[in-house]
Amino acid sequence: MARHHIIGSQLGATPMHRVRPSAVDGWLAELRRKGLSDSTRRNAYTILRAVFDAAVKTRSSVSYLWPDFALPLEP
């Protein structure tokens, strides 16, 4: 899941410290355009969120960048 939908995406090619909320929104829209189900998008988002949460816990430079996103549940 992570390799295909996160690492293999434009978002995955972006250094963590450069990821902005708009990039995450664009990534979610891209997954939706690809026709991925709500549950697949939710799982990919959960993995992405866990990666950023781990970075925050280790006091990474991204800690100030990660707001509390709500996953869109639109079909």
N, C-alpha and C positions, 0 to 999 in steps of 0.2 A: 504494500500500500504506500508506504512512505517513499520508497524508491521511485515508483511510477508517478504518483500524483503530487509529490512535494519536491523531491530532489530533482526529478526530471522536468520540472516546470521552470518558467522564468523566475518565479519566486525563489525556487531552490538555488538558482544561480546567483541570487542577490546576497551579498554579505549581510549577516544578521544586523549589524549596526546601521545598515541602510534601508532596512525594511520599515515601511510606514503603513499606517492603517489603510491607506488607499491601495497599497500593493496587495494587502490581504483581501480587501474587498474585490479587487480585480481578479485575484486568483480564485476566489470562491465563484465569481461570475464565470470564469473560464471553465471551471469544473461543471458548472450548471449547463453551459453551452455545449459541453461534450456529452451531455445527456446522462451524467452520473446521478444515481438515485440520492434522495435526501440522506439515507443512512450512510452511503459511501462518502458523501461530502462531509457529513457530520464526523465520521471516523477519521477522515483525513485532517479535518480541522482540529480534532481532539489531539491527534499526534503532533501537529504543528504547535498547538498551544502548549503541550507538554514540553516540547523542545525549548520554547521561549521561557516557560516557567522555570525550567532547570537552569537556564542561563541567568535568570533573575536571582535564583537562589544562590548561585555561585558568584553573585555580584558582578556579573558580566556588564559590559558597557551598554547592553541593550536594555537594562532594567528600567530606564526612564522612558522607553519608547513603547512599551507594551500596554495599551489600555485594555479595559475589560470589554472585549467584543461579545456581541450576542450573535450566535449563528443564525443566519436567515433560514427560515423553514418554508419558504415559498416553493411551490412545485416547479 
